[in-house]
Amino acid sequence: MQFKSVKDFLVHVQSEIDANRLILPTLPDIALKVRDTVSKGEASALELSNMIVTDAALAARLIQVANSPLYRGTSEVKNIQMAVSRLGNNTIKTLITSLVMQQMFSPKSKLLEDEFRKNWEASVNVSAICRALVSFVPHLDADEAMLAGLIHQIGKLPILMLVEDIPEFRDSPSRLNKLLEKAHPAIGKIIMETWSFPAELKDVASEYVNFQRDTGKSADYVDLVQVAFLQSIAGTDHPACRVDWSSVKAFEKLGLAADQDVLEIEGVSEEIELAQSMMSF
């Protein structure tokens, strides 16, 4: 099978989806159920706790997170109901989704295991920077910012699943990398349209690479991810390193100079390390 362009590949992706041969990443039922219940404003701490404990691994992770330096209180959280009470429904809703994201970055075969791991690590890095940068845009939520970072390259997952059966990409790392970079925003858009995410997050996966984007409004999660992403690849050979940061409006909206290294801002690097360690349990 040969593809002359990224457009040809995207047409192939859509035909695979239409024929039910390609299954797009989906959020586990527990994440959807918690998000839906919290969004309706009807959930008590006990009700949410009873939902979450049905997934023992997730419940254990949530207790770990509640006791992490990012959220730690004066007393140790020993059970899910304590975690929900301490963190609050909205934080729980976002954290549950963030914690289950890692499950999606697991390959079905060993062939592309390194690619999945590399993409997860990159997503965690951007996510941690996003969370730290919220201090510059307090109208945005730190936990939603973290989630925005985790989903920004979600469109790469179906590509990796497909190329296991396409030798021209599977056996050529350079071709695969080019395909991943060019095609993932469009596929990310398809995924986000199927997920019940709030409107402010839906554009992240497709728009974060639109460096000419200027909504003319205050900073949003796309702006946050753009800055975090560009900071995360600085000094690498990533194609986006050729972007002129002074032309990216997101920096101005966050109140940052285009040549600002966020790691040099007091307290930011520590916040990034804490968020990274939380997602690496």
VENRA-V599207 format. One record per residue. RES is the residue in one letter. SS is DSSP state (2 for helix, 1 for strand, 0 for the rest). PSI is psi in degrees with one decimal (none if undefined). Layout:
RES;SS;PSI / RES;SS;PSI
//
This chain:
M;0;125.7 / Q;0;140.5 / F;0;124.9 / K;0;-20.6 / S;0;167.5 / V;2;-35.9 / K;2;-41.8 / D;2;-41.1 / F;2;-41.5 / L;2;-36.0 / V;2;-40.8 / H;2;-43.3 / V;2;-46.9 / Q;2;-38.2 / S;2;-35.4 / E;2;-39.0 / I;2;-46.7 / D;2;-31.9 / A;0;6.6 / N;0;28.4 / R;0;-16.6 / L;0;121.2 / I;0;118.8 / L;0;151.8 / P;0;136.1 / T;0;148.2 / L;0;139.3 / P;0;152.6 / D;2;-38.6 / I;2;-38.9 / A;2;-42.7 / L;2;-41.9 / K;2;-43.8 / V;2;-45.0 / R;2;-43.9 / D;2;-43.2 / T;2;-44.9 / V;2;-40.0 / S;2;-30.9 / K;0;-10.6 / G;0;26.1 / E;0;2.9 / A;0;134.8 / S;0;165.5 / A;2;-37.8 / L;2;-42.7 / E;2;-44.4 / L;2;-40.9 / S;2;-42.8 / N;2;-31.2 / M;2;-47.6 / I;2;-36.3 / V;0;-12.3 / T;0;-16.8 / D;0;95.6 / A;2;-41.2 / A;2;-42.7 / L;2;-41.0 / A;2;-42.9 / A;2;-41.2 / R;2;-40.2 / L;2;-37.5 / I;2;-39.8 / Q;2;-46.1 / V;2;-42.1 / A;2;-26.2 / N;0;1.3 / S;0;161.8 / P;0;-25.8 / L;0;-30.2 / Y;0;-3.6 / R;0;136.2 / G;0;-158.8 / T;0;-20.9 / S;0;155.5 / E;0;136.5 / V;0;123.2 / K;0;-12.2 / N;0;170.7 / I;2;-39.9 / Q;2;-36.6 / M;2;-40.0 / A;2;-45.4 / V;2;-42.3 / S;2;-40.3 / R;2;-45.4 / L;2;-30.3 / G;0;154.5 / N;2;-44.9 / N;2;-41.0 / T;2;-42.3 / I;2;-45.0 / K;2;-47.0 / T;2;-40.5 / L;2;-40.3 / I;2;-46.1 / T;2;-43.5 / S;2;-42.2 / L;2;-31.5 / V;2;-11.0 / M;2;-37.3 / Q;2;-30.5 / Q;2;-29.3 / M;2;-19.0 / F;0;33.8 / S;0;120.9 / P;0;154.5 / K;0;-19.3 / S;0;168.3 / K;0;-16.4 / L;0;-45.2 / L;0;25.2 / E;2;-41.1 / D;2;-38.4 / E;2;-43.8 / F;2;-44.2 / R;2;-43.9 / K;2;-41.4 / N;2;-35.9 / W;2;-45.2 / E;2;-39.5 / A;2;-39.3 / S;2;-40.1 / V;2;-40.5 / N;2;-48.3 / V;2;-40.4 / S;2;-44.7 / A;2;-40.1 / I;2;-41.4 / C;2;-46.6 / R;2;-41.3 / A;2;-34.3 / L;2;-12.7 / V;2;-22.4 / S;2;-20.0 / F;2;-14.9 / V;0;72.2 / P;0;-12.0 / H;0;-10.0 / L;0;154.8 / D;0;132.8 / A;2;-39.8 / D;2;-36.4 / E;2;-35.0 / A;2;-42.0 / M;2;-43.3 / L;2;-40.2 / A;2;-41.5 / G;2;-37.3 / L;2;-29.8 / I;2;-3.2 / H;0;-26.3 / Q;0;30.4 / I;0;-24.8 / G;0;-14.2 / K;2;-23.6 / L;2;-48.0 / P;2;-31.5 / I;2;-46.3 / L;2;-34.8 / M;2;-37.6 / L;2;-41.3 / V;2;-12.1 / E;0;-24.8 / D;0;10.8 / I;0;95.3 / P;2;-34.5 / E;2;-24.8 / F;2;-41.8 / R;2;-38.3 / D;0;7.5 / S;0;94.9 / P;2;-37.1 / S;2;-42.5 / R;2;-40.0 / L;2;-45.4 / N;2;-41.0 / K;2;-42.4 / L;2;-45.9 / L;2;-46.4 / E;2;-38.6 / K;2;-34.0 / A;2;-22.5 / H;2;-31.6 / P;2;-41.4 / A;2;-39.7 / I;2;-34.9 / G;2;-37.6 / K;2;-41.6 / I;2;-44.2 / I;2;-47.6 / M;2;-26.9 / E;2;-20.3 / T;2;-12.8 / W;0;143.8 / S;0;62.6 / F;0;155.1 / P;0;151.4 / A;2;-35.0 / E;2;-14.5 / L;2;-17.7 / K;2;-28.7 / D;0;-10.3 / V;2;-49.0 / A;2;-23.7 / S;2;-26.5 / E;2;-11.7 / Y;0;-20.4 / V;0;2.2 / N;0;84.8 / F;0;-3.0 / Q;0;1.5 / R;0;131.9 / D;0;99.5 / T;0;-12.0 / G;0;7.7 / K;0;-177.2 / S;0;162.9 / A;0;139.5 / D;0;-171.9 / Y;2;-28.4 / V;2;-45.1 / D;2;-44.0 / L;2;-46.9 / V;2;-38.8 / Q;2;-49.6 / V;2;-45.4 / A;2;-42.5 / F;2;-48.8 / L;2;-38.3 / Q;2;-37.1 / S;2;-26.6 / I;2;-0.4 / A;0;131.6 / G;0;2.6 / T;0;-176.5 / D;0;17.9 / H;0;138.6 / P;2;-33.8 / A;2;-8.0 / C;2;-15.1 / R;2;-7.6 / V;0;134.8 / D;0;108.2 / W;2;-28.3 / S;2;-16.2 / S;2;-3.3 / V;0;110.2 / K;2;-21.6 / A;2;-35.6 / F;2;-46.1 / E;2;-40.3 / K;2;-29.4 / L;0;-2.4 / G;0;25.6 / L;0;144.2 / A;0;146.9 / A;0;-25.1 / D;0;15.0 / Q;0;126.6 / D;0;110.5 / V;2;-26.3 / L;2;-18.7 / E;2;-7.9 / I;0;133.1 / E;0;126.6 / G;0;-19.8 / V;2;-46.5 / S;2;-35.9 / E;2;-41.5 / E;2;-39.6 / I;2;-44.4 / E;2;-40.2 / L;2;-43.8 / A;2;-40.0 / Q;2;-43.5 / S;2;-34.0 / M;2;-40.3 / M;0;-1.8 / S;0;11.0 / F;0;none
//
